[in-house]
Amino acid sequence: MKHSVAFFAVQTIPALIVTATPASVFSAQHLTRATDVAHSYDCLIIGGGISGLTVADRLTEDPKHTVLVIEYGYFGNLEDIGTVYPPTGLRKSSPAHLYNITAVGKYPAKVFSPPDSNLVKQLVGVPLPVKAKKEIILAAGAIHSPQALQRSGVGPKTLLEAVKIPVVVSLPGVGQNFQDHTSLNVGYNFTTNAWPNPNTLKTNETYRLEVDALWNSRKIGITSPEISLKYPLMLTTTLELDRSILHARAHEQLCIPPLPRISPNKSEELATAYKNQDPAAYLPIGTDKSIIAGYKAQLKLLAAGIRSKDTAWMQMASSPIGSTAVTNLHPLSRGTINLNVSDPAGEPIVDFRATSNPMDTRLFVELIRLARRYLATQGVMKELSPVFFNPPLNVSSDEDLGAWVESVLLPTVYHPIGTCAMMPRELGGVVHDELLVYGVERVRVVDASVMPMLIGANTSQTVYAVAEKAADLIRGLLKKKGRS
């Protein structure tokens, strides 16, 4: 049996909204008052990020389709949102236009900057009883798409009962399986630094004039071929302009190896440990059996990937400012996004649960050892004579390195996924292969939350691909209904 869902979570949030019936996205209207909103549209899109706007753009290529996009944030001219600073050509976003989420648990990291209170006052904050004639499309991201479902009665039954929301569809996977790439920085000093280096713009007038001339004549920054090819060791430049510190990076050394290259002597041991784990041991107490079954299937896939010489398992980005960012591309730990029991209408509880599976800490120990070996013995970085201080070289045992990892780990690199996973329902899935929510009519999820496992790369390209595929599916449905 499939149910119709009223999206209470969406109807009451403050938002700026965009409506489109054009053949060109440039004709879309920005609506800032509830009185401007029509009573119904063909499709209602919740979320105006990469996925939501991509789908809206594609659907409105046909002027017969009407689309309303609701975004909990700020739509404005690009010049309003950021400022370009010469000579780097970089754009710095204002914190006033960013959104705040604070996580709980072992790693209570702030994910975004808080919004400006004056800006919030400009947003609409009244109920919008808008009807979607064809589909409701969730594109609010891995944090807020599961929140919208849960507030609408679709999610874990025990959670919904705890917050006194009527259960429309008991779907345990909503808000579970939360993943993000985790990262830390290995620190070092150089005893024989390269030239130019991060201080060159401040100390060398000739170099500074050349950079300024390039910017003034062609608006080309430090990352341009003219600069980066002439000064191939200029990996990072830091300069102070208009009281803002900008970072322009060009030609960082980037290494994305598989685990057999990271730890040749331990990769098989780690793979066996992955496969033999009790999947319930490192998930929250009371986790539904379907979520446990899905996690078990993931562990099997990860064990195969960890043995592969063709699966990128870590990312190591080195620069001459004395820091190498080491990122675990396939963490085993799984977090949760759930409604706040004490404030169901407020922000959800974000729990990364990073390193809740101890294998993640164990793997980071191997990644640190690789970073040390590589920087001290390989290529250009060796010529700079790095001296490690973070962690110090005397921190070398598995136990000591593991403790250091636990103390400095960053639980996010802003790649959250997995909380409305495209998997079989019996494995904790939330959507099927056409991105429609199980047990619900005409509700589709089109953002990073549908990705069941992290890819070994940045996630934005995959989100674009998901959105393009979703647009094709929805357009096919709209054409079919138009003929009937």
N, C-alpha and C positions, 0 to 999 in steps of 0.2 A: 504494500500500500504506500502510495506517495502522498505527501502533505503539501499544502500551501503554507507559506510562512509570511508573517507580517514582520518586517525588519524594524522593530522598535529602536534598536541601537542606532540605526542609521537616521531614523526620522527626527531624532531629538538632538543630534550633535550640532554644534555651531559649525557653519561651513560657508564657503564661497562656492558657487555652482556655475557650471558651464553647460549651455544647451546648444545643440547643433542640429540643423536640418540641411546643411549646405553640401554642395559638391566639393567644396574646399574647406579644409580645417581653418583656414585664415578667416573665414566668415563666421566662426563660432562666436556666440554671445557670452559675455561674462555677466552673470546675474548676482546681485548683492542684496536683493530684498526678496522675502518670501512671496510678496504679492506679484512678483514677476514670473513665478513658476507656474507652469500649466498643471492641470490635474492629472495628466497621464502622458507617457512617452512610450515608444516602442521598447526601448531598453533603458534601464536605470543602472549606471555604472558607479559603484562606490569606491572611490579612490582615484585621484588624478595624477598618479605617478607614471612610471615607464609603461606598465602594462595597461592601466586604465585609459591613458590617452592614446596609446597605440591602437587599442581596440576601437575607441571612439572615432579615431581618424579613419580607420578602415571601414567601419559601418556607415559613416556619413559620406563616403564616396558616392553612395546612392542617395540622392536627395529625397527619396521617398521615406527614408528611415529617420525617425526622431530619436535623439539620445540625450539623456541628462546625466552629466558627470557631477558627483558630489565629492568635494575634496575638503578634508579637515586640515586646512592650512591656508596658504596664501597664494592667490593668483595675481600677478601684476606684470608690468613690463620688466624685462630682464634688467634694465638699468636700475629699477627699484630694488631688485633683489641682490645685486652684486656690483662691485666696483672693480674696474680693470686698473692694475697698477703697473706702469712701465718701470724698468725695461723688461720685466719678465713676461708680460702678456697674460698673467694669471688673474683669475677672478676670485675675489674673496666674498663669500656669502655673508650677509648680515645675520647675526644670531636672532634678530627679531623675526626672521622668516623661517626659523627651524623649530622643530618640535621636540619636546622633552619626554623621555621615558627613563625611569630609574628602576634598575633591576634589584632583586632581593637575593638572599642566600650568600654563598661564599664569595661571589664576585659581584658586589652591588655597583656595577659601573653605569655611569650615565651614558646613554647611547647618543642623544642629541642635545643641543643647547635649548634652554627654556625659551618659550615665545615671549615676545614683548607684550606687556599688559595693555598698552594703548592699542596695539594691533588687534588683540583679541576682542576689544570692545567694538571693533568695526565688523566683526563677523556676525552672521545670522545665528540666532540661538532659539528659534521657535520651531515647533513641530511642523514637518512638511509631509502631509498626507498625499504623497505622490504614488500613482499606480503605474507599474510596468506592464504594458499590454502583452509583451512577448517574453522578456527575460529580465531577471535581476542578475547583475554581473559583479561579483566581488573582486576588487582589485586594490584592497587596502593594505596588502603586504602581510608578511608572516606574523606580525604582531596584532594587527587590527582585523584582518579577515576572520580569524577564529573567534575574536571577541564579538564581532557582529553576529556570527552564527550562534554563539553561546547565549548572547542576550536575546536572541530571537527564538530560543528554545530548542536549538539543535546542538547537541554536544554530549559530554559525559553525564549520565543520569544522576549520579551522586552529587556532582557539582551543581547541576541545575536545581535539584531538590534543596541543596544547602542554601542557595540564594533565593529560593522561593520563586523560580521562574518555571512556568508550566512546561513540561517536557513534550515537545512536538515530535522530535525524532531522537531516540537514544543513539548517539553516534560517538563512541568512546574516543575515537582518534582526533576529534576536534581540539586543537590546542596542544596536542602531545607531539612527540617526535621532533621537538624543537632543536635545531642545529645551527651552528655558526662556526666559521673558521676561527681558530684560536691562534694567538701569536705572542711572541716575546722578543725582546731585543738583547743581543749579545754585544757588550760594550768593550771598546779597546781604544788605545791611543797609538798614534804613529810616531816613530822616532825618525823616520826619513820620509817626510810627507811629499806629495806631488805638488807640481806647480802647473796651472793655478789650483788653488785650494779654496775652501769656503771663505777665507778672509781676503782673497785677492781683490775683490771689488772695493774693499775698504783701504787696502794698503798699496795698490798699484794703480796710479792715475792713468797710465797709458791704456791699460786693459779696461778700466772703467769708461774712458772716453770712447773706446771702440764699441763697447756694449751700448752706450748711450746713442752713438751715431747710428747703429743698426736699428735701434728702436725708433729714433726720431725720423729716419728716412723711410723705413719700410715696416715699422711696427713689428719687428721680429725680435724675439726674446732670446734668452740664454739657451733655450732648448732647440734653437734653430740649427740647421746643418752647418751654417757658417761658423758658429761658435763651437758646437760639439765636435765637429771634425777637426778643427784647428787645435782644440784643446781636449783631446779624448779622455783625459783623466779628470776633467771638470765634472764630477759626478753630482755634487750638490753645492749650490751657492745660497748663502743666507745674506740678506741685506735688509736694512731698515728704511722703509719709505712711508711717509705719512703716518708715522708712529705704529706701523703695522709690520710684523715680521712675516716675510714671505719666503717660501721654500720652492726653488725651481730645480727639478732634478732631470738630468740628462745622462743617458748611457750608464745607468746603474748596472752593476754586475748582478744578473739574475740567474739563479740556479733552481731547477725544478726536477729533482731526481726521483727515481723509484726507490723503495725501501731496500732492495738488494744492493743498491749502490750506496745508500746511506749507512747501512750496518750489515755488511756482507756476512759477518759471523753470527749475527743474531736474527736475521730476517726470518729464517725458518722457525726458530724458537718462538718468535713473536706471532707468526702466522698460526702456529699450533695453539698458542695461548688464546688468540682471538677466537678460533673455531670452537675451543673447548669451554668457553665461558658459559656460565649459567645466565641466560638472558634476563632472568628476573632479578638477579642479585644486585644490579646496579641501576635499576629503574625505581621510581618512587614507590613506596609501600602502597599496596592496594591497586597497582596498575592493572587494568583490564587484561584478560587473557589474550584478547585479539592484538593488543599493543605488544605484548610479550612475544607472540608468535611472529609478528612483523619484524621485531627487533632481532629475533633469532635468524630469520631469513637474511637480514642485513649483515649480521655477523658472518654468515657463510660467504656472502659476496665479498665482504671486506677481507676475509682470510685469503680468498683467491687473489684479490687485488694486491695484497701485501706481498705475495710471492712473485708477482709479475714484474718483469723488467720494463714493461711498457706503461705502467700506471704511475703517474706523478703522485708522490705522497707528501712532499714538503715543498715549500717555496722559501728560498733564501735570497734576500735582496741586500747587497752590500754597498756601502758608500764610504767616502773618505772623511766623513764627519765623526767617525768612531762608533758606528753602530751597524749591526746586521740584523734585520728583521727576519725572524725564523717563524714560519707559519705551518701549522699542521692542517693539511688540506682535507683529511678524512678522519676527524675525531670520532671516537666511539661514544662519548658521553651524550646523553639526550636530556634536554630540558623541557620546560612546560610553559605555556601561556594560558592562564586561567583567570576567570573573573575574580575580583576581590570580594571575598565573602562578606566583609564588613562594609563594602561600598560597591555593589554590583554595577552601578551606573557610572562609576569612575574608571580610571585607567586599569587595565588588566595587570595581574601580577606576573612579571617577567622573571623567570628563574632559569638562568643559563645552565646551571648544574655542571659547569665546566670541570673537568677532571673527576667527576663523580664515578666514572669508570677509570680505575687506576692505570689502565693500559695507556691512557693518553699521557699521563706523567712519565711513564716508562719510555714512551716513544720520544717525548721531548728531550729526555736525557740523551738519547742517541742522536737527535738533531743537533744538540749543542756540541756534542763531540765531533760531529761532522763539520760544523761551522768552525770549530777551533782548528781541525786538521787542514781544512781548505784554506782558511785565511793565513795560516802560518807556513804553508808549504806550496801553495799553488799560485801561478800567474802573477798578475799585476799587484794584487794585494800583498803578496809576500815581499815585493820590493819596497813596500811602505813600512815594513818592519813593525807589525802590530804587537802591542803589549796588552794582554787581556786584563781587565779589571772587573768586569761584570758579566758572569761571576768570576772571581779571582781563580787563577790556575790551581790554587790549593784546595778549591772546592772541586773534587774530582770523583768521589765515590758515587755509586748509584743513589745512595740514601741522601747524601749532601746535595747533589745536583737536583734530585727530586724535590727536596725541601725548598731549594731556591726557585725552581719552576713554580711551585705552589704559591710562592710569595709574590711573584712578579707577573704571572700570566695575565694577558688581556683576553677576556672571554669572547670578544667580538671584533671582527674587522668589518662590520656592517654588511654581512652577508647572511642574514637570517632566512631560514627556509624550513619547510617540512611540516608545518602545523595544520595543513589541510591536505595531507599527502595523497597523491594519485597512486593508490595501491588497492588490492582487493579488500573488500570490507572486512572479511574474516582475518585480515592481517593488520587491522587498524586503519585502513584507508578511509578517506573522507570523500574523495571524488573518483569517478571511474575514468576510462580513457578518453572520454569526450568532455572531461572537466566538470561534469554535472554532479552535484552533491547527492549522495546516496539517500534515498527515501524522501526527497524533496522535489517538487515540480518546478522547473524553469529557474533554477538557481545554479549559477556556474561560477567557479573560482578560476582566475586567470593570472595569478601572480606567483611569486617565488614560494608561497606556502604550499603549492602543489608538488614541488620537487621532493621526492621521498628521501633522497640522499644528496649530500653535498658533492658537487663536481670539483675536480682538481684545478679550479681556475676561479676568476672573478665571476659573479653570478649575473651581472647585468645583461650580457649577451644572451644568456639562456632565457632570461625573463622576456626579452624582446621576442625570442623565438616562440615561447609559450603564447605570448599575446598575439603574434601573427597567426599561429595555428588556431587559437581560440576564435579570432576574427573570421577565419575561413569556415570554421564549424558553425558559427552563429549566422554568417551570411547565407550559408547553405540552408539553414533552418528557416530564415526569414524568406528566402526565395520559395522554399517548399510551401510555407504557410500562405505566401502571396498567391500561389497557384490554386490553393484549395478553397 
